[in-house]
Amino acid sequence: MTDLPVLVVTSLEDTTADLVITALNERRVPVARIDPADIGDGLTFAAGIGGGGAGWRGHLSTPSRSVDPGRVRAVYYRRPGPWRFGHLAAQERDFAAAEARYGLGGVLASLTGCRYVNHPAAITRCDFKPSQLQAAAELGFSVPPTLITNDLATARAFAARHGPVVYKTFRGVPVSPEGLTGAIWTQRVDPADLDDTVSVTACLFQAGIDKAADVRVTVVGRQVSASVVCNPDHRLDWRAGDWDRLTYEPIAVPQPVRDLLHRFLARFGLTFGCFDLAIDRAGTWTWIEINSNGQWAFLPGSDVIADAFAAVLEQG
């Protein structure tokens, strides 16, 4: 296996993946990096199966290197870029994107004999907050009372019973036609502010947590790294503050919580996850959410996290 490469699937601008690739290079593990969005001149591929073979064989080729998809020890699936078919008419663009997703994307999700960190299907399964919340509750995490609804009367009753409550989005704000991105951070909701707009779509309301600390926990294999996020702006959602003023302090994760984190990853078939947890005034570690493809390069000890990724990917 020593000559088999790790396949890194991500965009060129992914600096987080750069840290893992550096750690793999230090371990003398061969690496091939591709972005499916480069399909065309930047990425050509061929994958065949059948005739006695049980796995895909062929080539994934960029201008700088080529790799056989049937000879890969592990796949680090990060953040591929968006499909770039802007030169085509709208219907042709949609067709080309769908064919690329289900053709090339299907091959990349079906490689045998290698380890995925994480498999794209597992990432997608874990993207659904209702699934996260249900799994967290079943496993034994402390989960705040939560309501998902489009019924105004039910939302008002929940807010009155569990106030103060917060509102969260499920997926965030789509990219604008001009290519701009935005975010709706977790925010407090007054029952009097709830109106008929609740009925337009699914809304997530949650009882507020009397937080003593926000904690970001990064788990890679058996490696657990945790930091308290020190938020001088005292924002409800630390991501909404000035990131240049945020500081991070290492914190030990109690063994019962570590066990729950590993059990959660196993539930979804994940090797890696970035967990957001809160410690309340009573000292209880409370569930917020997981990002199964989250960012961690901004945290102290990112070199240790990168090496943990490299160790898992090297093992294959």
FIGU-985668 format. One record per residue (C-alpha): x negated, y negated, z negated; residue in one letter. Coordinates in nm, 3 decimals. Each point is the difference from the previous one (the first is absolute). Layout:
px->X, py->Y, pz->Z, type->A $
...
This chain:
px->0.000, py->0.000, pz->0.000, type->M $
px->-0.299, py->-0.228, pz->-0.049, type->T $
px->0.010, py->-0.119, pz->0.363, type->D $
px->0.376, py->-0.058, pz->0.011, type->L $
px->0.095, py->-0.370, pz->-0.010, type->P $
px->0.249, py->-0.184, pz->-0.213, type->V $
px->0.254, py->-0.170, pz->0.226, type->L $
px->0.091, py->-0.350, pz->-0.121, type->V $
px->0.325, py->-0.125, pz->0.150, type->V $
px->0.030, py->-0.375, pz->-0.049, type->T $
px->-0.034, py->-0.343, pz->0.159, type->S $
px->-0.334, py->-0.167, pz->0.067, type->L $
px->0.077, py->-0.273, pz->-0.256, type->E $
px->0.050, py->0.244, pz->-0.290, type->D $
px->-0.272, py->-0.103, pz->-0.246, type->T $
px->0.126, py->0.247, pz->-0.260, type->T $
px->-0.075, py->0.288, pz->0.237, type->A $
px->-0.345, py->-0.152, pz->0.056, type->D $
px->-0.085, py->0.070, pz->-0.366, type->L $
px->0.095, py->0.367, pz->0.036, type->V $
px->-0.192, py->0.034, pz->0.327, type->I $
px->-0.309, py->-0.149, pz->-0.170, type->T $
px->0.035, py->0.253, pz->-0.283, type->A $
px->0.033, py->0.284, pz->0.253, type->L $
px->-0.310, py->-0.123, pz->0.183, type->N $
px->-0.190, py->0.002, pz->-0.329, type->E $
px->0.100, py->0.364, pz->-0.039, type->R $
px->-0.113, py->0.066, pz->0.361, type->R $
px->0.350, py->0.107, pz->0.099, type->V $
px->0.072, py->-0.061, pz->0.371, type->P $
px->0.288, py->-0.241, pz->0.062, type->V $
px->0.218, py->-0.074, pz->0.302, type->A $
px->0.224, py->-0.307, pz->-0.019, type->R $
px->0.295, py->-0.059, pz->0.230, type->I $
px->0.301, py->-0.230, pz->0.018, type->D $
px->0.296, py->0.156, pz->0.185, type->P $
px->0.099, py->-0.354, pz->0.105, type->A $
px->-0.309, py->-0.002, pz->0.228, type->D $
px->0.163, py->0.260, pz->0.228, type->I $
px->-0.104, py->-0.090, pz->0.354, type->G $
px->-0.350, py->-0.126, pz->0.078, type->D $
px->-0.093, py->-0.002, pz->-0.370, type->G $
px->0.120, py->0.354, pz->-0.072, type->L $
px->0.050, py->0.294, pz->0.231, type->T $
px->0.103, py->0.341, pz->-0.122, type->F $
px->0.095, py->0.348, pz->0.110, type->A $
px->0.136, py->0.273, pz->-0.223, type->A $
px->0.088, py->0.351, pz->0.109, type->G $
px->0.150, py->0.300, pz->-0.175, type->I $
px->0.106, py->0.352, pz->0.092, type->G $
px->-0.167, py->0.275, pz->0.198, type->G $
px->-0.100, py->0.174, pz->-0.320, type->G $
px->-0.101, py->-0.305, pz->-0.200, type->G $
px->0.200, py->-0.112, pz->-0.304, type->A $
px->-0.128, py->-0.355, pz->-0.033, type->G $
px->-0.046, py->-0.308, pz->0.209, type->W $
px->-0.329, py->-0.022, pz->0.191, type->R $
px->-0.127, py->-0.271, pz->0.229, type->G $
px->-0.139, py->-0.345, pz->-0.057, type->H $
px->0.068, py->-0.337, pz->-0.161, type->L $
px->-0.236, py->-0.245, pz->0.167, type->S $
px->-0.088, py->-0.363, pz->-0.065, type->T $
px->-0.267, py->-0.196, pz->0.189, type->P $
px->-0.253, py->0.098, pz->-0.268, type->S $
px->0.083, py->0.361, pz->-0.093, type->R $
px->0.212, py->0.306, pz->0.060, type->S $
px->0.138, py->0.264, pz->-0.237, type->V $
px->0.186, py->0.326, pz->0.050, type->D $
px->0.327, py->-0.019, pz->-0.202, type->P $
px->-0.031, py->0.372, pz->-0.066, type->G $
px->-0.336, py->-0.047, pz->-0.170, type->R $
px->0.069, py->-0.249, pz->-0.279, type->V $
px->-0.064, py->0.068, pz->-0.368, type->R $
px->0.232, py->-0.272, pz->-0.135, type->A $
px->0.217, py->-0.291, pz->0.112, type->V $
px->-0.005, py->-0.332, pz->-0.186, type->Y $
px->0.328, py->-0.149, pz->0.118, type->Y $
px->-0.005, py->-0.369, pz->-0.088, type->R $
px->0.170, py->-0.279, pz->0.192, type->R $
px->0.007, py->0.030, pz->0.378, type->P $
px->0.073, py->-0.319, pz->0.191, type->G $
px->0.335, py->-0.069, pz->0.171, type->P $
px->0.045, py->0.138, pz->0.349, type->W $
px->-0.116, py->-0.247, pz->0.261, type->R $
px->0.213, py->0.026, pz->0.309, type->F $
px->0.074, py->-0.372, pz->0.036, type->G $
px->-0.083, py->0.007, pz->0.370, type->H $
px->0.308, py->0.216, pz->0.068, type->L $
px->0.363, py->-0.099, pz->0.035, type->A $
px->0.213, py->0.050, pz->-0.313, type->A $
px->0.152, py->0.337, pz->0.092, type->Q $
px->-0.331, py->0.132, pz->0.133, type->E $
px->-0.177, py->-0.126, pz->-0.314, type->R $
px->0.242, py->0.182, pz->-0.227, type->D $
px->-0.034, py->0.317, pz->0.207, type->F $
px->-0.381, py->-0.011, pz->-0.004, type->A $
px->-0.011, py->-0.064, pz->-0.375, type->A $
px->0.236, py->0.289, pz->-0.074, type->A $
px->-0.195, py->0.237, pz->0.226, type->E $
px->-0.329, py->-0.102, pz->-0.162, type->A $
px->0.144, py->0.039, pz->-0.349, type->R $
px->0.147, py->0.343, pz->0.055, type->Y $
px->-0.274, py->0.122, pz->0.236, type->G $
px->-0.334, py->-0.127, pz->-0.130, type->L $
px->0.144, py->-0.060, pz->-0.348, type->G $
px->0.146, py->0.350, pz->0.001, type->G $
px->-0.337, py->0.154, pz->0.081, type->V $
px->-0.175, py->-0.202, pz->-0.271, type->L $
px->0.260, py->0.121, pz->-0.253, type->A $
px->-0.033, py->0.366, pz->0.102, type->S $
px->-0.368, py->0.083, pz->-0.033, type->L $
px->-0.066, py->0.334, pz->-0.164, type->T $
px->-0.274, py->0.105, pz->-0.239, type->G $
px->-0.067, py->-0.351, pz->-0.130, type->C $
px->0.104, py->-0.211, pz->-0.296, type->R $
px->0.207, py->-0.316, pz->0.035, type->Y $
px->-0.046, py->-0.298, pz->-0.232, type->V $
px->0.287, py->-0.060, pz->0.025, type->N $
px->0.213, py->0.177, pz->0.260, type->H $
px->0.214, py->-0.259, pz->0.184, type->P $
px->0.317, py->0.200, pz->-0.067, type->A $
px->-0.076, py->0.004, pz->-0.375, type->A $
px->-0.061, py->-0.376, pz->0.010, type->I $
px->0.336, py->-0.050, pz->0.169, type->T $
px->0.184, py->0.221, pz->-0.251, type->R $
px->-0.148, py->-0.198, pz->-0.286, type->C $
px->0.089, py->-0.334, pz->0.160, type->D $
px->0.362, py->0.036, pz->-0.114, type->F $
px->0.037, py->-0.170, pz->-0.338, type->K $
px->0.307, py->0.207, pz->-0.095, type->P $
px->-0.209, py->0.316, pz->0.045, type->S $
px->-0.283, py->-0.150, pz->-0.207, type->Q $
px->0.235, py->-0.098, pz->-0.280, type->L $
px->0.174, py->0.337, pz->-0.008, type->Q $
px->-0.330, py->0.191, pz->-0.007, type->A $
px->-0.141, py->-0.229, pz->-0.270, type->A $
px->0.308, py->0.048, pz->-0.218, type->A $
px->0.007, py->0.378, pz->0.050, type->E $
px->-0.369, py->0.032, pz->-0.085, type->L $
px->0.040, py->-0.194, pz->-0.323, type->G $
px->-0.124, py->-0.352, pz->0.072, type->F $
px->0.169, py->-0.283, pz->-0.184, type->S $
px->0.219, py->-0.154, pz->0.273, type->V $
px->0.199, py->-0.322, pz->-0.057, type->P $
px->0.377, py->0.018, pz->0.062, type->P $
px->0.035, py->-0.049, pz->0.376, type->T $
px->0.292, py->-0.063, pz->0.235, type->L $
px->0.005, py->0.020, pz->0.380, type->I $
px->0.323, py->-0.144, pz->0.138, type->T $
px->0.179, py->-0.232, pz->0.238, type->N $
px->0.302, py->-0.033, pz->-0.231, type->D $
px->0.016, py->-0.347, pz->-0.155, type->L $
px->0.215, py->0.095, pz->-0.300, type->A $
px->-0.229, py->0.289, pz->-0.089, type->T $
px->-0.308, py->-0.220, pz->0.037, type->A $
px->0.148, py->-0.267, pz->-0.229, type->R $
px->0.096, py->0.258, pz->-0.261, type->A $
px->-0.348, py->0.150, pz->0.009, type->F $
px->-0.163, py->-0.342, pz->-0.035, type->A $
px->0.223, py->-0.089, pz->-0.292, type->A $
px->-0.073, py->0.329, pz->-0.176, type->R $
px->-0.377, py->0.017, pz->0.059, type->H $
px->-0.101, py->-0.365, pz->0.031, type->G $
px->-0.243, py->-0.140, pz->0.064, type->P $
px->-0.015, py->0.195, pz->0.326, type->V $
px->-0.228, py->-0.026, pz->0.300, type->V $
px->0.055, py->0.044, pz->0.372, type->Y $
px->-0.244, py->0.191, pz->0.222, type->K $
px->-0.014, py->0.066, pz->0.373, type->T $
px->-0.037, py->0.347, pz->0.147, type->F $
px->-0.230, py->-0.084, pz->0.291, type->R $
px->-0.081, py->-0.372, pz->-0.006, type->G $
px->0.043, py->-0.263, pz->0.269, type->V $
px->-0.035, py->0.101, pz->0.368, type->P $
px->-0.253, py->-0.179, pz->0.217, type->V $
px->0.152, py->-0.307, pz->0.166, type->S $
px->0.018, py->-0.037, pz->0.382, type->P $
px->-0.299, py->-0.235, pz->-0.036, type->E $
px->-0.200, py->0.277, pz->-0.170, type->G $
px->0.015, py->-0.155, pz->-0.348, type->L $
px->0.032, py->0.216, pz->-0.310, type->T $
px->0.163, py->-0.077, pz->-0.332, type->G $
px->0.105, py->0.162, pz->-0.324, type->A $
px->0.282, py->-0.008, pz->-0.253, type->I $
px->-0.157, py->0.069, pz->-0.337, type->W $
px->0.179, py->0.149, pz->-0.297, type->T $
px->0.220, py->-0.274, pz->-0.149, type->Q $
px->0.238, py->-0.047, pz->-0.290, type->R $
px->0.370, py->-0.016, pz->0.078, type->V $
px->0.268, py->-0.183, pz->-0.195, type->D $
px->0.341, py->0.173, pz->0.017, type->P $
px->0.155, py->-0.335, pz->0.092, type->A $
px->-0.219, py->-0.017, pz->0.312, type->D $
px->0.130, py->0.326, pz->0.142, type->L $
px->0.241, py->-0.062, pz->0.287, type->D $
px->0.146, py->0.165, pz->0.310, type->D $
px->-0.344, py->0.027, pz->0.161, type->T $
px->-0.051, py->0.306, pz->-0.218, type->V $
px->0.247, py->0.187, pz->0.223, type->S $
px->-0.205, py->-0.059, pz->0.318, type->V $
px->-0.256, py->0.274, pz->-0.061, type->T $
px->-0.151, py->0.229, pz->-0.264, type->A $
px->-0.134, py->-0.186, pz->-0.305, type->C $
px->-0.218, py->0.130, pz->-0.282, type->L $
px->0.054, py->-0.142, pz->-0.349, type->F $
px->-0.197, py->0.109, pz->-0.303, type->Q $
px->-0.002, py->-0.080, pz->-0.368, type->A $
px->-0.289, py->-0.228, pz->-0.083, type->G $
px->-0.296, py->0.139, pz->-0.192, type->I $
px->-0.134, py->-0.182, pz->-0.305, type->D $
px->-0.351, py->0.030, pz->0.138, type->K $
px->-0.320, py->-0.026, pz->-0.196, type->A $
px->-0.212, py->0.088, pz->0.304, type->A $
px->0.006, py->0.093, pz->0.369, type->D $
px->-0.220, py->0.293, pz->0.094, type->V $
px->-0.118, py->0.115, pz->0.343, type->R $
px->-0.101, py->0.366, pz->-0.005, type->V $
px->-0.182, py->0.155, pz->0.296, type->T $
px->-0.007, py->0.379, pz->0.018, type->V $
px->-0.217, py->0.185, pz->0.252, type->V $
px->-0.003, py->0.374, pz->-0.052, type->G $
px->-0.076, py->0.039, pz->-0.372, type->R $
px->-0.165, py->-0.344, pz->-0.026, type->Q $
px->0.213, py->-0.254, pz->-0.190, type->V $
px->-0.100, py->-0.368, pz->-0.011, type->S $
px->0.216, py->-0.262, pz->-0.174, type->A $
px->-0.015, py->-0.376, pz->-0.048, type->S $
px->0.213, py->-0.246, pz->-0.191, type->V $
px->0.090, py->-0.288, pz->0.231, type->V $
px->-0.059, py->-0.327, pz->-0.186, type->C $
px->0.237, py->-0.256, pz->0.149, type->N $
px->-0.072, py->-0.355, pz->-0.125, type->P $
px->0.307, py->-0.135, pz->0.180, type->D $
px->0.218, py->0.243, pz->-0.201, type->H $
px->0.197, py->0.085, pz->0.312, type->R $
px->0.265, py->0.268, pz->-0.034, type->L $
px->-0.159, py->0.170, pz->0.301, type->D $
px->-0.378, py->-0.041, pz->-0.015, type->W $
px->-0.024, py->0.035, pz->0.380, type->R $
px->0.180, py->-0.336, pz->0.033, type->A $
px->-0.272, py->-0.188, pz->-0.186, type->G $
px->-0.330, py->-0.147, pz->0.108, type->D $
px->-0.210, py->0.307, pz->0.078, type->W $
px->-0.320, py->-0.199, pz->-0.047, type->D $
px->0.092, py->-0.052, pz->-0.366, type->R $
px->0.090, py->0.361, pz->-0.074, type->L $
px->-0.243, py->0.200, pz->-0.209, type->T $
px->-0.008, py->0.368, pz->-0.082, type->Y $
px->-0.097, py->0.187, pz->-0.315, type->E $
px->-0.061, py->0.377, pz->-0.005, type->P $
px->0.240, py->0.197, pz->-0.217, type->I $
px->0.009, py->0.366, pz->-0.101, type->A $
px->0.309, py->0.189, pz->0.112, type->V $
px->0.147, py->0.227, pz->-0.271, type->P $
px->-0.021, py->0.367, pz->0.089, type->Q $
px->0.381, py->0.052, pz->0.007, type->P $
px->0.029, py->-0.283, pz->0.255, type->V $
px->-0.290, py->0.140, pz->0.205, type->R $
px->0.178, py->0.335, pz->0.010, type->D $
px->0.319, py->-0.167, pz->0.124, type->L $
px->-0.191, py->-0.184, pz->0.274, type->L $
px->-0.152, py->0.323, pz->0.130, type->H $
px->0.337, py->0.176, pz->-0.015, type->R $
px->0.159, py->-0.286, pz->0.194, type->F $
px->-0.260, py->0.023, pz->0.278, type->L $
px->0.047, py->0.376, pz->0.015, type->A $
px->0.378, py->-0.046, pz->0.031, type->R $
px->-0.050, py->-0.194, pz->0.325, type->F $
px->-0.302, py->0.192, pz->0.129, type->G $
px->-0.230, py->-0.299, pz->-0.047, type->L $
px->-0.370, py->-0.009, pz->-0.082, type->T $
px->-0.016, py->-0.375, pz->-0.062, type->F $
px->0.229, py->-0.270, pz->-0.134, type->G $
px->-0.006, py->-0.353, pz->-0.142, type->C $
px->0.238, py->-0.015, pz->-0.295, type->F $
px->0.139, py->-0.318, pz->-0.150, type->D $
px->0.096, py->0.054, pz->-0.364, type->L $
px->0.092, py->-0.235, pz->-0.283, type->A $
px->-0.082, py->0.032, pz->-0.369, type->I $
px->0.284, py->-0.140, pz->-0.207, type->D $
px->-0.025, py->-0.166, pz->-0.342, type->R $
px->0.053, py->0.336, pz->-0.166, type->A $
px->-0.297, py->0.149, pz->0.187, type->G $
px->0.205, py->0.214, pz->0.238, type->T $
px->-0.144, py->0.052, pz->0.350, type->W $
px->0.295, py->-0.071, pz->0.229, type->T $
px->0.051, py->0.087, pz->0.366, type->W $
px->0.004, py->-0.279, pz->0.258, type->I $
px->-0.089, py->0.162, pz->0.334, type->E $
px->-0.262, py->0.180, pz->0.207, type->I $
px->-0.156, py->-0.099, pz->0.329, type->N $
px->-0.117, py->0.322, pz->0.163, type->S $
px->-0.223, py->-0.197, pz->0.236, type->N $
px->-0.083, py->-0.289, pz->-0.230, type->G $
px->-0.289, py->-0.245, pz->-0.024, type->Q $
px->-0.275, py->0.041, pz->-0.260, type->W $
px->-0.310, py->-0.170, pz->0.143, type->A $
px->0.068, py->-0.315, pz->-0.207, type->F $
px->-0.026, py->0.191, pz->-0.328, type->L $
px->-0.312, py->0.030, pz->-0.216, type->P $
px->-0.163, py->0.336, pz->0.050, type->G $
px->0.105, py->0.015, pz->0.365, type->S $
px->-0.331, py->0.172, pz->0.075, type->D $
px->0.098, py->0.281, pz->-0.239, type->V $
px->0.341, py->0.029, pz->0.169, type->I $
px->-0.162, py->0.005, pz->0.346, type->A $
px->-0.235, py->0.279, pz->-0.111, type->D $
px->0.297, py->0.197, pz->-0.135, type->A $
px->0.160, py->-0.025, pz->0.345, type->F $
px->-0.325, py->0.109, pz->0.163, type->A $
px->-0.029, py->0.301, pz->-0.234, type->A $
px->0.354, py->0.117, pz->0.077, type->V $
px->-0.043, py->-0.050, pz->0.376, type->L $
px->-0.341, py->0.169, pz->0.003, type->E $
px->0.148, py->0.304, pz->-0.168, type->Q $
px->0.267, py->0.023, pz->0.268, type->G $
